């Protein structure tokens, strides 16, 4: 399942590395190719909650296999398409699959494991998210440069087909209402509300920097374009380390893990704003940011699975939609700041939003009864009679 998360992050970002190859072949501009990523994110944002509602009674085995199978067909379609409009249609179909995939993969996978180790499982699942930008998109770009951009799409379609077979053969058939992760141990609408506010703030602030980090490194830190691959590899490598480390502490310290990660993201963005003209300081800020932000998605998802009121599927859907809203808002705010006052203001904006997210996380902990920290308490809560 971690490979499947790798797949969908790769599918979403693949055109970004193939812009200059796809545009002339399809007779269009790179800006229109860029819309393949933007339109994809908007479809995920709009479709996540309705699709989660319509499929909430279908066993996760069939939902996950259907989403991966649809991704295989639509990605192959994009690789064979002869026009921009056909590629766009294929991408939007793939986005529908991804919208439903994220709703199903988290509760579906966590339900296969004892509650007391789900934080570790969530972190392992998130390794796919971290590795896709480090390995998947560069590999797809390399393949496109040495063959054709279409070959990259065909390779991803083949990977999707392999994952489809694995899911359909090995994943158990369990009704969502009977799954081990179908309900949270400590349901609380108020806690979830704080969580969603924190999600919107931290993701918006982070994706301003993520979108414009290469411009910051070139225009402010003074690195050359040729330096971008190794700089982004350092950031991605730090993210992989962060995802591995958080898996060791998330089950016992879910709130502390999230609060610490947001605090480090805040410090990293302040560092990038204040000292980015210095080569070494820029790299230090990049490492801190990459390592800390990689821990935030699994920490957020783990918190949702602890406090979701009612069905965890629907709470995950709302959280996923909020995350994608933050992606869109962050890139939009980053673009506006870059165009008006300069790219150096982007991490400053991000640090301010991250600080507000930290306030929301602290407020959640302050204005709600404490959650039991011991793993056994989670097992006990889930095995107790429903209240």
C-alpha positions as CSV (number, residue, x, y, z in Angstrom):
1,X,0.0,0.0,0.0
2,X,3.0,2.3,0.5
3,X,3.9,1.7,-3.1
4,X,0.3,2.7,-4.1
5,X,0.7,6.0,-2.3
6,X,4.0,6.4,-4.1
7,X,2.1,5.7,-7.4
8,X,-0.6,8.4,-6.9
9,X,1.8,11.1,-5.8
10,X,3.9,10.2,-8.9
11,X,0.9,10.3,-11.2
12,X,-0.1,13.7,-9.9
13,X,3.3,15.4,-10.3
14,X,4.5,13.5,-13.4
15,X,3.7,16.3,-15.9
16,X,5.7,18.8,-14.0
17,X,8.9,17.1,-15.0
18,X,7.8,16.5,-18.6
19,X,6.5,20.0,-19.4
20,X,9.1,20.9,-22.1
21,X,8.6,17.5,-23.8
22,X,4.9,17.3,-23.7
23,X,4.2,20.9,-25.0
24,X,5.7,20.7,-28.4
25,X,4.5,17.2,-29.1
26,X,0.9,18.2,-28.3
27,X,1.2,21.5,-30.0
28,X,0.5,23.6,-27.0
29,X,2.4,25.8,-24.4
30,X,4.1,24.7,-21.2
31,X,1.6,26.9,-19.2
32,X,-1.3,24.8,-20.5
33,X,0.6,21.6,-19.6
34,X,1.0,23.0,-16.2
35,X,-2.8,23.2,-16.0
36,X,-2.8,19.4,-16.1
37,X,-1.5,19.5,-12.5
38,X,-3.7,22.4,-11.4
39,X,-6.9,20.9,-12.9
40,X,-6.0,17.5,-11.3
41,X,-5.8,19.1,-7.8
42,X,-9.1,20.9,-8.2
43,X,-10.9,17.7,-9.2
44,X,-9.5,16.0,-6.1
45,X,-10.6,18.9,-3.9
46,X,-14.1,18.9,-5.3
47,X,-14.7,15.2,-5.7
48,X,-13.3,13.7,-2.5
49,X,-16.2,14.1,-0.1
50,X,-19.0,13.1,-2.5
51,X,-17.1,10.0,-3.7
52,X,-16.4,9.0,-0.1
53,X,-20.1,9.3,0.7
54,X,-21.3,7.3,-2.3
55,X,-18.8,4.4,-1.6
56,X,-18.9,4.3,2.2
57,X,-20.6,0.8,2.2
58,X,-18.3,-0.8,-0.4
59,X,-15.5,-3.0,1.0
60,X,-12.1,-1.3,0.7
61,X,-10.7,-4.1,-1.4
62,X,-13.0,-3.2,-4.2
63,X,-12.6,0.5,-3.8
64,X,-8.8,0.4,-3.8
65,X,-8.5,-2.0,-6.7
66,X,-11.0,0.1,-8.7
67,X,-9.1,3.3,-8.1
68,X,-5.7,1.7,-9.0
69,X,-7.2,0.0,-12.0
70,X,-8.8,3.2,-13.2
71,X,-5.4,5.0,-12.7
72,X,-3.8,2.4,-14.9
73,X,-6.3,2.8,-17.7
74,X,-6.4,6.6,-17.6
75,X,-2.6,6.9,-17.4
76,X,-2.2,4.6,-20.4
77,X,-4.9,6.7,-22.2
78,X,-2.8,9.9,-21.5
79,X,0.3,8.2,-22.9
80,X,-1.5,7.3,-26.1
81,X,-3.5,10.5,-26.5
82,X,-2.9,12.5,-29.7
83,X,-4.2,15.9,-28.4
84,X,-3.9,18.1,-25.4
85,X,-7.7,17.9,-24.9
86,X,-7.5,14.1,-24.7
87,X,-4.6,14.2,-22.2
88,X,-6.6,16.6,-20.1
89,X,-9.6,14.4,-20.1
90,X,-7.5,11.4,-19.1
91,X,-5.9,13.4,-16.3
92,X,-9.3,14.4,-14.9
93,X,-10.4,10.8,-14.8
94,X,-7.2,9.8,-13.0
95,X,-7.9,12.6,-10.5
96,X,-11.3,11.1,-9.7
97,X,-9.5,7.9,-8.9
98,X,-7.0,9.6,-6.7
99,X,-9.8,11.5,-4.8
100,X,-11.4,8.2,-3.8
101,X,-8.0,6.4,-3.2
102,X,-6.9,8.7,-0.4
103,X,-10.2,8.2,1.4
104,X,-9.9,4.4,1.3
105,X,-6.2,3.7,1.7
106,X,-5.7,5.2,5.2
107,X,-8.6,3.5,7.1
108,X,-8.4,0.4,4.9
109,X,-4.7,-0.1,5.6
110,X,-4.7,0.9,9.2
111,X,-7.6,-1.5,9.8
112,X,-5.3,-4.4,9.0
113,X,-3.1,-3.7,12.1
114,X,-3.6,-3.5,15.9
115,X,-4.6,0.0,17.0
116,X,-1.6,0.4,19.2
117,X,0.8,0.4,16.2
118,X,-1.2,2.4,13.7
119,X,1.0,5.5,14.1
120,X,4.0,3.4,12.9
121,X,1.9,2.0,10.1
122,X,0.7,5.5,9.1
123,X,4.3,6.7,8.9
124,X,5.4,3.7,6.8
125,X,2.4,4.3,4.5
126,X,3.6,7.9,4.1
127,X,7.0,6.8,2.9
128,X,5.5,6.5,-0.5
129,X,4.5,10.1,-0.4
130,X,8.1,11.1,0.5
131,X,9.8,8.9,-2.1
132,X,7.7,9.9,-5.1
133,X,9.2,13.4,-5.5
134,X,12.7,12.0,-4.7
135,X,12.7,8.9,-6.9
136,X,9.5,8.7,-9.0
137,X,9.3,12.1,-10.7
138,X,13.1,12.3,-11.5
139,X,13.0,8.8,-12.8
140,X,10.0,9.6,-15.0
141,X,11.7,12.7,-16.2
142,X,14.8,10.8,-17.0
143,X,12.9,8.2,-18.9
144,X,11.1,10.9,-20.9
145,X,14.3,12.6,-21.8
146,X,15.9,9.4,-23.1
147,X,12.9,8.1,-24.9
148,X,9.6,10.0,-25.1
149,X,7.3,11.6,-22.5
150,X,4.8,8.9,-23.4
151,X,7.1,6.1,-22.2
152,X,7.0,7.7,-18.7
153,X,3.2,7.5,-18.7
154,X,3.3,3.9,-20.0
155,X,5.7,2.9,-17.3
156,X,3.5,4.4,-14.6
157,X,0.4,2.6,-16.1
158,X,2.4,-0.7,-15.9
159,X,3.2,0.0,-12.2
160,X,-0.5,0.7,-11.6
161,X,-1.5,-2.6,-13.2
162,X,1.0,-4.5,-10.9
163,X,-0.5,-2.8,-7.8
164,X,-4.0,-3.5,-9.0
165,X,-3.2,-7.3,-9.2
166,X,-1.6,-7.2,-5.7
167,X,-4.6,-5.5,-4.2
168,X,-7.3,-7.6,-5.9
169,X,-5.4,-10.8,-4.8
170,X,-4.2,-10.0,-1.3
171,X,-6.4,-7.3,0.2
172,X,-9.1,-8.8,2.5
173,X,-12.8,-8.2,1.7
174,X,-14.1,-6.4,4.8
175,X,-17.1,-4.1,5.0
176,X,-16.1,-0.6,6.0
177,X,-18.4,-0.7,9.0
178,X,-16.7,-3.9,10.2
179,X,-13.1,-2.8,9.6
180,X,-10.7,-2.3,12.5
181,X,-10.3,1.3,11.7
182,X,-14.0,2.1,10.9
183,X,-14.4,4.2,14.1
184,X,-12.0,6.4,16.1
185,X,-11.2,5.5,19.8
186,X,-11.8,9.1,21.0
187,X,-14.4,10.7,18.7
188,X,-14.7,14.5,19.1
189,X,-16.1,17.0,16.6
190,X,-14.4,19.8,18.4
191,X,-11.0,18.2,18.2
192,X,-11.5,17.5,14.5
193,X,-12.5,21.1,13.9
194,X,-9.2,22.3,15.4
195,X,-7.4,19.7,13.3
196,X,-8.9,20.9,10.1
197,X,-8.0,24.5,10.9
198,X,-4.4,23.5,11.6
199,X,-4.3,21.4,8.4
200,X,-5.5,24.3,6.2
201,X,-3.0,26.7,7.8
202,X,0.1,24.5,7.8
203,X,-0.5,23.1,4.3
204,X,-1.2,26.6,2.8
205,X,2.0,28.0,4.3
206,X,4.2,25.0,3.3
207,X,3.0,24.7,-0.3
208,X,3.8,28.3,-1.0
209,X,7.4,27.4,-0.4
210,X,7.2,24.0,-2.0
211,X,5.9,25.6,-5.2
212,X,8.5,28.3,-5.4
213,X,11.5,26.7,-3.6
214,X,13.6,26.4,-6.8
215,X,13.0,30.1,-7.6
216,X,14.0,31.0,-4.0
217,X,17.2,29.0,-4.3
218,X,18.2,30.5,-7.6
219,X,17.1,34.2,-7.2
220,X,17.9,34.7,-3.5
221,X,20.4,32.0,-2.5
222,X,22.3,32.3,-5.8
223,X,22.3,28.6,-6.8
224,X,22.4,27.7,-10.4
225,X,19.7,25.8,-12.2
226,X,22.0,22.9,-12.5
227,X,22.1,22.7,-8.7
228,X,18.4,22.1,-8.4
229,X,18.4,18.3,-8.7
230,X,20.8,17.7,-5.8
231,X,19.2,20.4,-3.7
232,X,15.8,18.9,-4.1
233,X,17.2,15.4,-3.5
234,X,18.6,16.7,-0.2
235,X,15.2,18.0,0.7
236,X,13.5,14.8,-0.3
237,X,16.0,12.7,1.5
238,X,15.4,14.6,4.7
239,X,11.7,13.9,4.2
240,X,12.3,10.2,4.0
241,X,14.4,10.4,7.3
242,X,11.6,12.4,8.9
243,X,8.9,9.9,7.9
244,X,11.0,7.0,9.4
245,X,11.7,8.9,12.6
246,X,8.1,9.9,13.3
247,X,7.0,6.3,12.9
248,X,8.9,5.5,16.1
249,X,7.1,8.0,18.3
250,X,3.7,8.7,16.7
251,X,1.8,6.0,18.6
252,X,2.9,7.3,22.0
253,X,3.2,11.0,21.2
254,X,0.6,11.8,18.5
255,X,0.0,15.4,19.7
256,X,3.7,16.1,20.5
257,X,4.8,14.8,17.1
258,X,2.5,17.1,15.3
259,X,3.2,20.1,17.4
260,X,7.0,19.6,17.1
261,X,6.9,19.2,13.3
262,X,4.9,22.4,12.9
263,X,7.2,24.3,15.2
264,X,10.3,23.1,13.2
265,X,8.6,24.0,9.9
266,X,8.0,27.5,11.3
267,X,11.7,27.8,12.3
268,X,12.8,26.5,8.9
269,X,10.8,29.0,7.0
270,X,12.0,31.9,9.2
271,X,15.6,30.7,8.5
272,X,14.9,30.6,4.8
273,X,13.5,34.1,4.9
274,X,16.1,35.7,7.1
275,X,19.3,33.9,5.9
276,X,18.5,32.5,2.4
277,X,21.2,34.7,0.7
278,X,23.7,32.5,2.5
279,X,24.3,29.2,0.7
280,X,24.8,27.1,3.8
281,X,21.9,28.7,5.7
282,X,19.6,28.0,2.7
283,X,20.6,24.4,2.6
284,X,20.1,24.1,6.4
285,X,16.6,25.6,6.1
286,X,15.8,23.3,3.2
287,X,16.8,20.2,5.2
288,X,14.9,21.3,8.3
289,X,11.8,22.1,6.2
290,X,11.9,18.8,4.2
291,X,12.5,16.6,7.3
292,X,9.8,18.3,9.4
293,X,7.1,18.7,6.7
294,X,7.3,15.0,5.7
295,X,6.1,14.1,9.2
296,X,3.1,16.3,9.1
297,X,0.8,14.4,6.7
298,X,1.1,11.1,8.6
299,X,0.8,13.0,12.0
300,X,-2.4,14.8,10.8
301,X,-3.9,11.5,9.4
302,X,-3.1,9.7,12.6
303,X,-4.8,12.4,14.7
304,X,-7.9,12.2,12.4
305,X,-8.0,8.4,13.0
306,X,-7.9,9.1,16.7
307,X,-10.7,11.7,17.0
308,X,-12.9,11.3,14.0
309,X,-16.6,11.5,14.9
310,X,-18.7,8.8,13.2
311,X,-17.2,7.1,10.2
312,X,-13.5,7.6,9.8
313,X,-13.9,7.4,6.0
314,X,-15.8,10.6,6.0
315,X,-13.5,12.4,8.3
316,X,-10.5,11.3,6.2
317,X,-12.3,12.6,3.2
318,X,-12.9,16.1,4.7
319,X,-9.3,16.2,5.9
320,X,-8.1,15.2,2.4
321,X,-10.2,17.9,0.8
322,X,-8.9,20.5,3.3
323,X,-5.3,19.4,2.5
324,X,-5.9,19.9,-1.2
325,X,-7.5,23.3,-0.5
326,X,-4.3,24.2,1.3
327,X,-2.2,23.1,-1.7
328,X,-4.2,25.3,-4.1
329,X,-4.2,28.3,-1.7
330,X,-0.5,28.0,-0.9
331,X,0.5,27.9,-4.6
332,X,-1.8,30.8,-5.3
333,X,-0.6,33.0,-2.4
334,X,3.0,32.1,-3.3
335,X,2.4,33.2,-6.9
336,X,0.8,36.5,-5.7
337,X,3.7,37.3,-3.3
338,X,6.3,36.4,-5.9
339,X,4.7,38.7,-8.5
340,X,4.3,41.6,-6.1
341,X,7.0,41.8,-3.5
342,X,9.4,39.0,-4.5
343,X,9.9,35.3,-3.8
344,X,11.8,36.0,-0.5
345,X,8.5,36.9,1.1
346,X,7.1,33.4,0.5
347,X,8.8,31.7,3.4
348,X,7.9,34.6,5.7
349,X,4.2,34.1,4.8
350,X,4.6,30.4,5.3
351,X,6.2,30.8,8.8
352,X,3.3,33.1,9.9
353,X,0.7,30.6,8.8
354,X,2.7,27.7,10.4
355,X,2.7,29.7,13.6
356,X,-1.0,30.1,13.5
357,X,-1.3,26.3,12.8
358,X,0.8,25.7,15.9
359,X,-1.6,27.9,17.9
360,X,-4.6,25.8,16.6
361,X,-2.8,22.6,17.7
362,X,-2.0,24.0,21.1
363,X,-5.6,25.2,21.5
364,X,-7.0,21.8,20.6
365,X,-4.9,20.3,23.4
366,X,-5.7,23.1,25.8
367,X,-9.5,23.3,25.4
368,X,-10.3,19.5,25.2
369,X,-9.9,16.7,27.7
370,X,-6.5,15.0,27.4
371,X,-6.2,11.9,25.2
372,X,-4.7,8.8,26.9
373,X,-1.1,8.5,25.8
374,X,-0.6,4.8,26.4
375,X,-1.1,2.4,23.5
376,X,-3.2,0.1,25.5
377,X,-5.8,2.8,26.1
378,X,-6.4,3.0,22.4
379,X,-7.0,-0.8,22.2
380,X,-9.3,-0.6,25.2
381,X,-11.3,2.3,23.7
382,X,-11.9,0.5,20.5
383,X,-12.9,-2.8,22.1
384,X,-15.3,-1.3,24.6
385,X,-19.0,-1.3,24.0
386,X,-20.1,1.7,21.9
387,X,-21.4,4.6,24.0
